[in-house]
Amino acid sequence: MAGRLTVCPTPIGNLEDLSPRARRALGDADLVACEDTRRTGLLFERLDIPRPRLVSNHEGNEAERAVQIAQQIERGARVVLVSDAGTPAISDPGYRLIRTCIERDLEVEVLPGPSAVTTALIASGLPPDRWRFEGFLPRRAGELERVLHSAETVVAFESPRRLPASLAALASLAPNRPAAVCRELTKLHEEVARGTLSELARQFRDEVKGEIVVVVAPAASSPTAPDIAFAVDALRRLVQSGARPRAAAAVVAALTGTRANDLYRGLTGREPRE
C-alpha cells in the first residue's frame, strides 16, 4: 500500500505557530525530508517530538532526492517535507519532490501554515487583493524598474546586507511609492516599518540583522498621493519613443492614478492647452 507525501509548513519564528495537525504529521512520519538535518533535528527537540529519520533535500541534491524519496513513498513510507522555516517550495526546496510525486500518482497532502510571504503582505497594510511574490529582489536597475511597473503589490525577500542598497535603488526610481520593510516576523524583535520608499531608504541606511521581507505597493496604489516622478519618467520614455505627449499623458495617467495635466506639466514645464 502506497504511503504519502505531506508538505508541512514550520514556524518562521514562534514555535506556537505550529498547528496540532502539523505536529501530528511530524510525529507520525517515517521519514522527514528537510533542507538542513541539524536544524530540523533541533526543531524536533524543541517541540519534544520523537525524531524520525531525517534526509537532506536541498537545492544541490533535490533532483536526485526527489526520485529516491518518491520510491520510498511507493513502498508505503509516510514522508513529511519541511524547509528550514515557513512553507516548502516557496523560495525553498520542495517543488521537484512534489512534482515527482504527482507525476507518479502518489498522494500529496498540503498543510496550511506559517509563511513569511503572506504574513508580510498583510502586515504591510498595502493592497492584498492582487499581489505577486518576486522571490529575492533583483539586482539590476532594469529589473527593479520592472518590479515598480507592477500593477500588483510585490512581495520579495531581501538579505540584511543588501537591504540599504536595494531600498536606495528603489527610492531613486519611485521615491513616493508606499512600501514596507518587515523584519524578524513572529520573533522577539519583530519590526514592521511602513512609509514611502524614500522614507524607508533613509531609515535603513545601515545593514540590519534578521530575516527581511520587502513589500512594495502597485504602481497605481495611491490616487490621492500619486508617484508623480515615476509617472513623468514613464511619460518621458514614451514620448522619446515617438508617442504624442497628450495621448501618452492620458495613458500614463490611467495606469498610475495621476492627472494627465500634471504629467504634461511635469514633462514640458508649461500648462497644457485646452
LUMVEXFI-312651 format. One record per residue (C-alpha): x, y, z; residue number from 0. Coordinates in Angstrom, 1 decimal. Each point is the difference from the previous one (the first is absolute). Example, Ala and Ser with C-alpha at 12.3 -4.5 7.8 and 13.67 -1.06 7.14 Angstrom:
<atoms>
(atom (12.3; -4.5; 7.8); 0)
(atom (1.4; 3.4; -0.7); 1)
</atoms>
This chain:
<atoms>
(atom (0.0; 0.0; 0.0); 0)
(atom (1.4; 3.4; -1.1); 1)
(atom (0.9; 2.6; 2.6); 2)
(atom (-0.3; 3.7; -0.5); 3)
(atom (1.9; 3.3; 0.0); 4)
(atom (-1.1; 2.6; 2.5); 5)
(atom (1.2; 3.6; -0.7); 6)
(atom (0.3; 1.5; 3.5); 7)
(atom (0.7; 3.7; 0.7); 8)
(atom (2.0; 0.6; 3.1); 9)
(atom (0.2; 3.2; 2.1); 10)
(atom (1.9; 3.0; -1.3); 11)
(atom (0.8; 1.0; 3.5); 12)
(atom (-2.5; -0.7; 2.7); 13)
(atom (-0.4; -3.7; 0.7); 14)
(atom (-3.5; 0.5; 1.2); 15)
(atom (-1.0; 0.5; -3.7); 16)
(atom (0.4; -3.7; -0.7); 17)
(atom (-3.6; -1.4; -0.4); 18)
(atom (-1.1; -3.2; 1.8); 19)
(atom (-0.5; -1.6; -3.4); 20)
(atom (3.6; 0.8; -1.0); 21)
(atom (1.3; -1.3; 3.3); 22)
(atom (-1.9; -3.2; -0.5); 23)
(atom (1.5; -0.4; -3.5); 24)
(atom (3.5; 0.5; 1.3); 25)
(atom (-0.6; -2.5; 2.7); 26)
(atom (-1.4; -2.7; -2.3); 27)
(atom (2.7; 0.4; -2.7); 28)
(atom (2.1; -2.9; -1.1); 29)
(atom (2.4; 2.4; -1.7); 30)
(atom (0.4; 3.8; 0.0); 31)
(atom (1.6; 1.7; -3.1); 32)
(atom (1.5; 3.3; 1.1); 33)
(atom (2.5; 2.6; -1.1); 34)
(atom (2.4; -0.4; 2.9); 35)
(atom (-0.3; -3.1; 2.2); 36)
(atom (1.7; 1.7; 2.9); 37)
(atom (-2.4; 2.9; 0.0); 38)
(atom (-3.0; -2.3; -0.3); 39)
(atom (1.3; -2.3; 2.6); 40)
(atom (0.2; 3.0; 2.4); 41)
(atom (-3.7; 0.8; -0.9); 42)
(atom (-1.0; -3.5; 1.1); 43)
(atom (1.9; 0.4; 3.3); 44)
(atom (-1.7; 3.4; 0.7); 45)
(atom (-3.4; -1.4; -0.8); 46)
(atom (0.7; -3.1; 2.1); 47)
(atom (-1.0; -2.3; -2.9); 48)
(atom (1.8; -3.4; -0.5); 49)
(atom (2.4; 0.5; -2.8); 50)
(atom (-0.6; -2.1; -3.1); 51)
(atom (2.6; -0.7; -2.7); 52)
(atom (1.0; 3.2; -1.7); 53)
(atom (1.3; 0.4; -3.5); 54)
(atom (1.4; 3.1; -1.6); 55)
(atom (-1.9; 1.5; -2.9); 56)
(atom (1.6; 3.2; -1.1); 57)
(atom (0.7; 1.9; -3.2); 58)
(atom (3.2; -1.9; -0.7); 59)
(atom (-1.5; -3.5; 0.1); 60)
(atom (-3.8; 0.4; -0.4); 61)
(atom (-0.1; -1.5; -3.6); 62)
(atom (1.5; -3.2; 1.2); 63)
(atom (-1.7; -0.1; 3.4); 64)
(atom (-3.4; 0.5; -1.6); 65)
(atom (0.1; -3.4; -1.7); 66)
(atom (1.5; -1.7; 3.0); 67)
(atom (-2.7; 1.3; 2.4); 68)
(atom (-2.8; -0.7; -2.5); 69)
(atom (1.1; -3.6; -0.1); 70)
(atom (-0.2; -0.3; 3.7); 71)
(atom (-3.5; 1.5; -0.1); 72)
(atom (-0.9; -2.6; -2.5); 73)
(atom (1.1; -2.7; 2.4); 74)
(atom (-2.3; 1.4; 2.7); 75)
(atom (2.0; 2.7; 1.8); 76)
(atom (-1.7; 3.0; 1.6); 77)
(atom (2.4; 2.8; -1.0); 78)
(atom (-0.3; 3.6; 1.3); 79)
(atom (1.6; 2.8; -2.0); 80)
(atom (1.2; 3.1; 2.0); 81)
(atom (2.3; 2.9; -0.7); 82)
(atom (2.2; 1.8; 2.5); 83)
(atom (-3.0; 2.3; 0.8); 84)
(atom (-3.4; 0.8; -1.6); 85)
(atom (-1.6; -1.8; -2.9); 86)
(atom (2.1; -2.3; -2.2); 87)
(atom (0.3; 0.8; -3.7); 88)
(atom (-0.5; 3.8; 0.6); 89)
(atom (3.5; 1.2; -0.9); 90)
(atom (1.1; -3.2; 1.8); 91)
(atom (0.7; -3.6; -1.3); 92)
(atom (-3.0; -2.3; -0.4); 93)
(atom (-1.5; 0.6; -3.4); 94)
(atom (1.8; -2.8; -1.7); 95)
(atom (-1.0; -2.5; 2.6); 96)
(atom (-3.6; 1.1; -0.2); 97)
(atom (0.0; -0.1; -3.8); 98)
(atom (1.6; -3.5; 0.0); 99)
(atom (-2.6; -1.4; 2.4); 100)
(atom (-2.8; 1.5; -2.1); 101)
(atom (1.4; -1.5; -3.2); 102)
(atom (0.2; -3.4; 1.7); 103)
(atom (-3.6; 0.3; 1.1); 104)
(atom (0.9; 0.0; 3.7); 105)
(atom (-2.1; 1.7; 2.7); 106)
(atom (1.2; 3.6; 0.8); 107)
(atom (-1.5; 1.6; 3.1); 108)
(atom (0.7; 3.7; 0.5); 109)
(atom (-0.5; 1.5; 3.4); 110)
(atom (-0.7; 3.7; 0.5); 111)
(atom (2.3; 1.9; 2.3); 112)
(atom (2.6; 2.7; 0.5); 113)
(atom (1.4; 2.0; -2.9); 114)
(atom (2.1; 3.2; 0.2); 115)
(atom (-1.4; 1.0; -3.4); 116)
(atom (-3.7; 0.2; 0.9); 117)
(atom (0.8; 1.3; 3.6); 118)
(atom (2.0; 2.9; -1.4); 119)
(atom (-2.7; 0.8; -2.7); 120)
(atom (-2.7; 0.4; 2.7); 121)
(atom (2.3; 1.8; 2.5); 122)
(atom (1.1; 2.5; -2.7); 123)
(atom (-3.5; 1.5; -0.2); 124)
(atom (0.3; 0.1; -3.8); 125)
(atom (-2.6; -1.3; -2.4); 126)
(atom (-0.3; -3.8; 0.3); 127)
(atom (-2.6; -0.6; -2.7); 128)
(atom (2.5; -0.4; -2.8); 129)
(atom (3.6; -0.8; 0.8); 130)
(atom (3.0; -2.0; -1.1); 131)
(atom (3.0; -1.6; 1.6); 132)
(atom (3.3; 1.1; -1.5); 133)
(atom (2.4; -2.4; 1.8); 134)
(atom (3.0; 2.2; 0.8); 135)
(atom (0.1; 3.6; -1.3); 136)
(atom (2.0; 0.2; -3.3); 137)
(atom (3.3; 1.7; 0.0); 138)
(atom (0.0; 1.8; -3.4); 139)
(atom (-1.7; 3.4; -0.3); 140)
(atom (-2.0; -1.1; -3.0); 141)
(atom (-1.4; -2.9; 1.9); 142)
(atom (-0.9; 2.2; 2.9); 143)
(atom (-1.9; 2.3; -2.4); 144)
(atom (-2.0; -3.0; -1.1); 145)
(atom (-0.9; -0.6; 3.7); 146)
(atom (-1.1; 3.6; 0.3); 147)
(atom (-2.1; -0.2; -3.1); 148)
(atom (-2.1; -2.8; 1.5); 149)
(atom (-3.8; 0.6; 0.2); 150)
(atom (0.1; -2.4; 3.0); 151)
(atom (1.4; 0.3; 3.5); 152)
(atom (3.5; -1.6; -0.1); 153)
(atom (1.4; -2.1; 2.9); 154)
(atom (3.7; -0.9; 0.0); 155)
(atom (2.7; -1.3; 2.2); 156)
(atom (3.2; 1.9; 0.6); 157)
(atom (3.2; -0.6; 1.8); 158)
(atom (1.0; 2.2; 2.9); 159)
(atom (3.2; 0.9; -1.8); 160)
(atom (-1.7; 1.0; -3.2); 161)
(atom (-3.0; 1.9; 1.6); 162)
(atom (1.5; 3.5; 0.1); 163)
(atom (1.1; -0.1; -3.7); 164)
(atom (-3.2; -1.5; -1.2); 165)
(atom (-2.2; 2.5; 1.8); 166)
(atom (2.2; 2.9; -1.3); 167)
(atom (-0.3; -1.3; -3.6); 168)
(atom (-3.8; -0.4; 0.3); 169)
(atom (-0.3; 3.5; 1.6); 170)
(atom (2.0; 1.5; -2.9); 171)
(atom (-2.6; -1.4; -2.4); 172)
(atom (-3.2; 0.6; 1.9); 173)
(atom (0.7; 2.1; 3.2); 174)
(atom (-3.7; 0.4; 0.9); 175)
(atom (-1.1; -3.6; -0.5); 176)
(atom (-1.5; -1.4; 3.3); 177)
(atom (1.9; -3.0; 1.2); 178)
(atom (0.8; -2.0; 3.2); 179)
(atom (3.1; -1.8; 1.4); 180)
(atom (-1.0; -3.0; 2.2); 181)
(atom (2.8; -1.3; 2.1); 182)
(atom (0.2; -3.1; 2.3); 183)
(atom (-3.7; -0.7; -0.4); 184)
(atom (-1.6; -1.9; 3.0); 185)
(atom (3.3; 0.2; 1.9); 186)
(atom (1.0; 1.9; 3.1); 187)
(atom (1.4; 3.0; -1.9); 188)
(atom (-2.7; 0.2; -2.7); 189)
(atom (-0.1; 3.3; -1.8); 190)
(atom (-2.4; 1.3; -2.7); 191)
(atom (1.1; 3.3; -1.4); 192)
(atom (-2.5; 1.7; -2.4); 193)
(atom (0.5; 3.1; -2.1); 194)
(atom (1.0; 1.2; -3.4); 195)
(atom (3.1; -1.5; -1.6); 196)
(atom (2.0; 3.1; 0.6); 197)
(atom (-1.0; 0.0; 3.7); 198)
(atom (0.9; -3.6; 0.3); 199)
(atom (3.3; 0.5; -1.8); 200)
(atom (0.9; 2.7; 2.5); 201)
(atom (-1.1; -2.2; 2.9); 202)
(atom (2.0; -3.0; -1.1); 203)
(atom (3.3; 1.6; -1.1); 204)
(atom (2.0; -2.5; 2.0); 205)
(atom (0.1; -3.8; -0.2); 206)
(atom (-2.5; -1.7; 2.4); 207)
(atom (-0.3; -3.5; 1.3); 208)
(atom (-2.7; -2.6; -0.4); 209)
(atom (-2.3; -1.4; -2.7); 210)
(atom (-1.5; 2.7; -2.2); 211)
(atom (-3.0; 0.3; -2.3); 212)
(atom (-0.6; 3.1; -2.1); 213)
(atom (-3.5; 0.9; -1.2); 214)
(atom (-0.5; 2.6; -2.7); 215)
(atom (-3.3; 1.5; -0.9); 216)
(atom (-1.3; -0.3; -3.6); 217)
(atom (0.6; 2.8; -2.5); 218)
(atom (-3.5; 1.5; 0.3); 219)
(atom (-0.4; -0.6; 3.7); 220)
(atom (-0.4; 3.5; 1.3); 221)
(atom (-2.3; 2.3; -2.0); 222)
(atom (0.1; 2.7; 2.7); 223)
(atom (3.8; 0.1; 0.1); 224)
(atom (1.1; -1.4; -3.4); 225)
(atom (3.7; -0.6; -0.8); 226)
(atom (0.4; 3.0; -2.3); 227)
(atom (3.7; -0.4; -0.6); 228)
(atom (-0.4; -3.7; -1.1); 229)
(atom (-3.0; 0.9; -2.2); 230)
(atom (1.8; 2.9; -1.7); 231)
(atom (3.0; -2.1; -0.7); 232)
(atom (-2.2; -2.7; -1.6); 233)
(atom (-1.7; 2.8; -2.1); 234)
(atom (3.4; 1.3; -1.1); 235)
(atom (1.1; -3.4; -1.2); 236)
(atom (-3.2; -0.4; -2.0); 237)
(atom (0.5; 3.4; -1.6); 238)
(atom (3.6; -0.8; -0.8); 239)
(atom (-1.2; -3.2; -1.7); 240)
(atom (-2.2; 2.1; -2.3); 241)
(atom (-3.3; 0.3; 1.8); 242)
(atom (-2.0; 3.3; -0.1); 243)
(atom (0.3; 1.7; 3.4); 244)
(atom (-3.7; 0.6; 0.6); 245)
(atom (-1.0; -3.5; -0.9); 246)
(atom (2.8; -1.6; 1.9); 247)
(atom (-0.9; 2.1; 3.1); 248)
(atom (-3.5; -1.3; -0.1); 249)
(atom (1.2; -3.6; -0.1); 250)
(atom (2.5; 0.4; 2.8); 251)
(atom (-2.6; 1.9; 2.1); 252)
(atom (-2.4; -2.9; -0.3); 253)
(atom (2.6; -2.5; 1.0); 254)
(atom (1.5; 1.9; 3.0); 255)
(atom (-2.9; 1.9; 1.4); 256)
(atom (1.7; 3.4; -0.7); 257)
(atom (-1.7; 3.0; -1.8); 258)
(atom (0.8; 0.3; -3.7); 259)
(atom (0.5; 3.7; 0.3); 260)
(atom (2.5; -0.4; 2.9); 261)
(atom (1.9; -2.5; -2.1); 262)
(atom (0.1; 2.3; -3.0); 263)
(atom (1.1; 2.9; 2.2); 264)
(atom (2.8; -2.2; 1.5); 265)
(atom (1.2; -1.0; -3.4); 266)
(atom (-0.1; 3.4; -1.8); 267)
(atom (0.2; 2.5; 2.8); 268)
(atom (-3.1; 1.8; -1.3); 269)
(atom (-3.7; -0.2; 0.3); 270)
(atom (-1.9; -2.1; -2.6); 271)
(atom (-2.1; 1.7; -2.5); 272)
(atom (-3.8; -0.5; 0.4); 273)
</atoms>
